[in-house]
Amino acid sequence: MRAGANDSSLGQPSEPLGSVSLSPVYCFPAFIAFAIRFCGDFELDLATALLLRLPRSRCPLGPRPFPTLHPSMSHKNALSILLFLIALSPCSKLVAEIFLTRRNYPSGEYPSAVVVKDLNNDGIPDIVSANSNDANLSVFLGRRNGTFAPAMNFSVGAGAVELASADLNGDGKADLAVTDGIKSVYVVLGNGDGTFGSPTRYTLHTSTIGVEVADLNADGKLDLAVANFGPPNNSRGEIAILLGNGDGSFAVPAYYELGHNAVRLTAVELNGDAALDLAVAVEHFSSQVNSLAVLLGNGDGTFQMATT
């Protein structure tokens, strides 16, 4: 495992190249969000009584909202009170372990994407990372105390760049869709215990990066949208749409051309017609201009021409 160079902006060594880590609390919003997610909203109600507004300040990860406190209260005192409130809850040990000490979980090399999902149906969130250099996935099964078991690594194909998770075949188990960065997307059906079956490969035109799972034609079956970066030295990316059959298999892809290289995408309703649309992050090879492309959905799994 190689260690990264020192990051002078943080005054600490950067993370190893192959690890998924949970960092200490550097700003209140992350701390409060964790309390809401794992401890319920009791602590939030009490904590927000101390806070008046949320102007901008700086965290080591960049600008983040930071609470401005009542004039009679310092940030140090407020943090002490927040810690005390969280300590009253049953998950105080969990908060301390995750936020007040850092845990690194070795994965494959250069994890480039991560999803959180209950992979073994025990009601506890698990983590999957796509490791681009090792071309594999790492599964970290969650424990009730907020820690994770050591990684179970497995390969699905020629690469692993981006991934998404959902129940693709309607059996109540989490499945995966994984792009390889070359020209394929792989569908891997879950066994319900944190392990997965053999991958099914769908070959696309060019380098596959982003992947989104959504019901694009409103038939109750999940579909795939994949961002194809485009040929080398060319700015003609594409979006591939693979409509789902409901059993974990997918139809032949349909393609929508872009004027730029496609990188990441998300499905969301943008124009109030109840049909899912696509927002795509794109890059332009020749000018290095980055922008956003929008493809409005027709509600049947087809899309209008992209606008940027």
C-alpha positions as CSV (number, residue, x, y, z in Angstrom):
1,M,0.0,0.0,0.0
2,R,1.6,3.3,-1.1
3,A,1.1,6.4,1.1
4,G,0.3,9.7,-0.5
5,A,2.3,12.8,-0.2
6,N,1.7,15.3,2.6
7,D,-1.2,17.7,2.0
8,S,0.0,21.0,3.3
9,S,-3.5,22.5,3.3
10,L,-4.5,20.1,6.1
11,G,-1.2,19.8,7.8
12,Q,-1.6,16.0,7.8
13,P,-0.6,13.1,5.4
14,S,-3.1,12.4,2.8
15,E,-4.9,9.1,2.7
16,P,-3.4,5.9,1.2
17,L,-4.1,5.4,-2.4
18,G,-6.1,2.2,-1.7
19,S,-8.4,2.9,1.2
20,V,-11.8,4.1,2.1
21,S,-11.7,6.3,5.2
22,L,-14.1,8.0,7.6
23,S,-12.6,11.3,8.7
24,P,-12.9,13.3,11.9
25,V,-15.6,16.0,12.3
26,Y,-14.3,19.3,11.0
27,C,-17.5,21.2,10.8
28,F,-20.8,21.1,12.6
29,P,-23.2,20.3,9.7
30,A,-21.5,16.9,9.1
31,F,-21.7,16.1,12.8
32,I,-25.4,17.1,13.0
33,A,-26.2,15.2,9.8
34,F,-24.7,12.1,11.3
35,A,-26.7,12.5,14.5
36,I,-29.9,12.8,12.4
37,R,-29.1,9.7,10.3
38,F,-28.1,7.4,13.1
39,C,-29.5,8.9,16.4
40,G,-32.8,10.3,15.3
41,D,-33.8,14.0,15.5
42,F,-33.9,14.5,19.3
43,E,-30.3,15.9,19.3
44,L,-31.0,18.1,16.3
45,D,-33.9,19.7,18.0
46,L,-31.8,20.6,21.0
47,A,-28.8,21.6,19.0
48,T,-30.6,23.9,16.6
49,A,-31.9,25.8,19.6
50,L,-28.3,27.0,20.1
51,L,-27.8,28.0,16.4
52,L,-29.1,31.2,14.8
53,R,-28.0,31.1,11.1
54,L,-25.6,29.4,8.7
55,P,-23.2,31.7,7.0
56,R,-20.2,30.5,5.0
57,S,-16.9,29.5,6.6
58,R,-14.1,27.1,5.8
59,C,-13.6,23.5,6.5
60,P,-10.5,21.5,5.3
61,L,-12.7,20.1,2.5
62,G,-13.6,23.5,1.2
63,P,-16.3,26.1,2.0
64,R,-19.1,24.6,4.1
65,P,-22.0,26.1,6.1
66,F,-20.8,26.8,9.6
67,P,-23.1,27.7,12.5
68,T,-23.1,31.2,14.0
69,L,-23.9,30.9,17.6
70,H,-25.8,32.9,20.1
71,P,-23.6,35.8,21.2
72,S,-23.3,34.4,24.7
73,M,-21.9,31.1,23.5
74,S,-18.5,30.2,22.0
75,H,-18.0,27.6,19.3
76,K,-16.0,25.5,21.8
77,N,-18.8,25.6,24.3
78,A,-21.4,24.8,21.6
79,L,-19.4,21.8,20.5
80,S,-19.1,20.6,24.1
81,I,-22.9,20.9,24.4
82,L,-23.5,19.1,21.1
83,L,-21.2,16.3,22.2
84,F,-23.0,16.1,25.5
85,L,-26.4,15.9,23.8
86,I,-25.1,13.1,21.5
87,A,-23.6,11.3,24.5
88,L,-27.1,11.1,26.0
89,S,-28.2,8.9,23.1
90,P,-27.6,5.1,22.7
91,C,-25.2,5.7,19.8
92,S,-22.7,7.8,21.7
93,K,-20.0,5.2,21.3
94,L,-20.7,5.0,17.5
95,V,-20.4,8.8,17.2
96,A,-17.1,8.8,19.1
97,E,-15.7,6.0,17.1
98,I,-16.5,7.4,13.7
99,F,-16.0,11.1,14.1
100,L,-13.4,11.5,16.8
101,T,-11.1,8.9,15.5
102,R,-10.4,8.0,11.9
103,R,-10.6,4.5,10.5
104,N,-9.1,3.4,7.3
105,Y,-10.4,0.4,5.5
106,P,-8.0,-1.0,2.9
107,S,-9.6,-1.6,-0.5
108,G,-8.3,-2.2,-4.0
109,E,-6.0,0.5,-5.4
110,Y,-7.5,3.9,-6.3
111,P,-11.1,3.6,-5.3
112,S,-12.9,5.9,-7.8
113,A,-16.5,5.5,-6.8
114,V,-18.5,4.3,-3.8
115,V,-22.1,3.4,-3.0
116,V,-23.8,2.7,0.4
117,K,-26.4,0.0,0.4
118,D,-27.7,-2.8,2.6
119,L,-26.2,-5.7,0.7
120,N,-27.0,-8.6,3.0
121,N,-30.5,-7.5,4.2
122,D,-29.5,-7.2,7.9
123,G,-30.7,-3.6,8.1
124,I,-27.2,-2.2,8.4
125,P,-25.7,-0.1,5.6
126,D,-22.7,-1.6,3.7
127,I,-20.2,0.0,1.4
128,V,-19.0,-1.0,-2.1
129,S,-16.1,0.7,-3.8
130,A,-15.0,0.6,-7.4
131,N,-11.2,0.4,-7.6
132,S,-10.0,1.7,-10.9
133,N,-6.4,0.6,-10.8
134,D,-7.1,-3.0,-9.5
135,A,-10.2,-3.3,-11.8
136,N,-12.2,-4.8,-9.0
137,L,-14.8,-4.1,-6.3
138,S,-14.4,-4.0,-2.5
139,V,-17.4,-4.9,-0.3
140,F,-17.4,-3.8,3.3
141,L,-20.2,-5.3,5.3
142,G,-21.4,-2.9,8.1
143,R,-21.6,-3.7,11.8
144,R,-24.0,-2.3,14.3
145,N,-21.3,-0.2,16.0
146,G,-20.6,1.8,12.8
147,T,-17.5,-0.2,11.8
148,F,-17.1,-2.4,8.8
149,A,-15.7,-5.8,8.2
150,P,-12.5,-6.2,6.1
151,A,-13.0,-5.9,2.4
152,M,-14.2,-8.8,0.2
153,N,-12.7,-8.0,-3.2
154,F,-13.9,-9.4,-6.5
155,S,-13.7,-8.6,-10.2
156,V,-16.6,-8.2,-12.6
157,G,-14.8,-7.6,-15.8
158,A,-12.0,-5.6,-17.5
159,G,-12.3,-2.6,-15.1
160,A,-14.3,-0.8,-12.5
161,V,-14.7,2.9,-12.7
162,E,-18.2,3.8,-11.5
163,L,-21.1,1.8,-10.0
164,A,-24.7,2.1,-8.9
165,S,-26.8,-0.2,-6.8
166,A,-30.5,-1.1,-6.8
167,D,-32.8,-4.2,-6.9
168,L,-32.6,-4.9,-10.6
169,N,-34.6,-8.1,-10.8
170,G,-37.2,-7.6,-8.1
171,D,-36.1,-10.3,-5.7
172,G,-35.5,-7.9,-2.8
173,K,-31.7,-8.1,-3.0
174,A,-29.3,-5.3,-3.9
175,D,-27.6,-5.7,-7.3
176,L,-24.9,-3.7,-9.0
177,A,-24.3,-2.0,-12.3
178,V,-20.6,-1.3,-13.0
179,T,-18.8,0.5,-15.8
180,D,-15.3,-0.6,-16.8
181,G,-14.0,2.7,-18.4
182,I,-13.4,0.8,-21.6
183,K,-16.7,0.1,-23.5
184,S,-18.9,-2.1,-21.3
185,V,-21.3,-2.0,-18.4
186,Y,-21.7,-5.1,-16.2
187,V,-24.8,-6.2,-14.2
188,V,-24.1,-8.2,-11.1
189,L,-27.0,-9.7,-9.3
190,G,-26.8,-10.0,-5.5
191,N,-27.2,-13.1,-3.5
192,G,-28.6,-11.2,-0.5
193,D,-25.7,-12.1,1.8
194,G,-23.2,-9.5,0.6
195,T,-21.9,-11.7,-2.2
196,F,-22.7,-11.6,-5.9
197,G,-23.3,-13.9,-8.9
198,S,-21.5,-13.9,-12.2
199,P,-21.5,-10.6,-14.1
200,T,-23.5,-10.1,-17.3
201,R,-21.7,-7.8,-19.8
202,Y,-23.3,-5.3,-22.1
203,T,-20.9,-3.9,-24.7
204,L,-21.4,-0.3,-25.7
205,H,-19.7,2.0,-28.2
206,T,-16.9,3.8,-26.3
207,S,-15.4,4.4,-22.9
208,T,-18.1,3.9,-20.2
209,I,-17.9,6.1,-17.1
210,G,-21.0,7.3,-15.3
211,V,-24.0,5.0,-14.7
212,E,-27.5,5.7,-13.4
213,V,-30.3,3.3,-12.4
214,A,-33.9,4.6,-12.7
215,D,-37.3,3.7,-14.2
216,L,-37.0,5.8,-17.3
217,N,-40.1,4.6,-19.1
218,A,-42.4,4.3,-16.0
219,D,-43.2,0.6,-16.4
220,G,-42.1,-0.3,-12.9
221,K,-38.8,-1.9,-14.1
222,L,-35.5,-0.3,-13.5
223,D,-33.4,0.8,-16.5
224,L,-29.8,1.9,-17.0
225,A,-28.4,5.1,-18.4
226,V,-24.6,5.1,-19.1
227,A,-22.3,8.0,-20.0
228,N,-20.0,7.0,-22.8
229,F,-17.0,9.4,-22.8
230,G,-16.4,9.2,-26.5
231,P,-13.5,8.2,-28.8
232,P,-9.9,9.3,-28.1
233,N,-9.1,12.8,-29.4
234,N,-12.8,13.4,-30.1
235,S,-15.6,15.3,-28.3
236,R,-18.5,13.2,-29.4
237,G,-19.7,11.5,-26.3
238,E,-23.0,9.5,-26.0
239,I,-25.6,8.4,-23.5
240,A,-26.6,4.8,-23.8
241,I,-30.1,3.8,-22.6
242,L,-30.7,0.2,-21.7
243,L,-34.4,-0.5,-20.8
244,G,-34.8,-3.2,-18.1
245,N,-36.8,-6.4,-18.5
246,G,-37.5,-6.6,-14.8
247,D,-35.5,-9.8,-14.4
248,G,-32.0,-8.2,-14.2
249,S,-31.5,-8.3,-18.0
250,F,-31.7,-5.3,-20.3
251,A,-32.6,-4.5,-23.9
252,V,-30.2,-3.5,-26.7
253,P,-28.9,0.0,-25.9
254,A,-30.2,3.1,-27.7
255,Y,-27.8,6.0,-28.1
256,Y,-28.1,9.7,-27.8
257,E,-25.2,11.8,-29.2
258,L,-23.7,14.7,-27.3
259,G,-21.5,17.5,-28.5
260,H,-19.1,16.9,-25.7
261,N,-17.5,14.0,-23.8
262,A,-19.9,12.5,-21.3
263,V,-18.6,11.9,-17.8
264,R,-21.3,11.5,-15.1
265,L,-25.1,11.7,-15.2
266,T,-28.2,11.6,-13.0
267,A,-31.9,11.0,-13.7
268,V,-34.3,13.6,-12.3
269,E,-37.5,15.3,-13.3
270,L,-36.6,18.8,-14.5
271,N,-39.5,20.3,-16.4
272,G,-42.6,19.3,-14.4
273,D,-44.0,16.8,-16.9
274,A,-43.6,13.8,-14.6
275,A,-41.1,12.2,-17.0
276,L,-37.5,11.6,-15.9
277,D,-34.9,13.7,-17.6
278,L,-31.1,13.3,-17.7
279,A,-28.5,15.8,-16.5
280,V,-25.0,15.0,-17.8
281,A,-21.7,16.4,-16.8
282,V,-19.6,16.9,-20.0
283,E,-16.1,17.9,-21.0
284,H,-14.9,19.3,-24.3
285,F,-11.6,17.8,-25.6
286,S,-10.4,20.7,-27.8
287,S,-11.2,23.6,-25.6
288,Q,-11.2,22.0,-22.1
289,V,-14.5,23.7,-21.5
290,N,-16.7,21.8,-19.0
291,S,-20.5,22.2,-19.0
292,L,-23.8,20.5,-18.5
293,A,-26.0,18.7,-21.0
294,V,-29.7,18.1,-20.5
295,L,-31.8,15.5,-22.2
296,L,-35.5,15.9,-21.6
297,G,-37.4,12.6,-21.3
298,N,-40.5,11.6,-23.2
299,G,-41.7,9.3,-20.5
300,D,-41.3,6.1,-22.6
301,G,-37.6,5.7,-22.2
302,T,-36.7,7.9,-25.1
303,F,-35.2,11.4,-24.9
304,Q,-35.1,14.6,-26.8
305,M,-31.9,16.0,-28.4
306,A,-29.4,17.2,-25.8
307,T,-29.1,20.8,-25.0
308,T,-26.0,22.4,-23.4
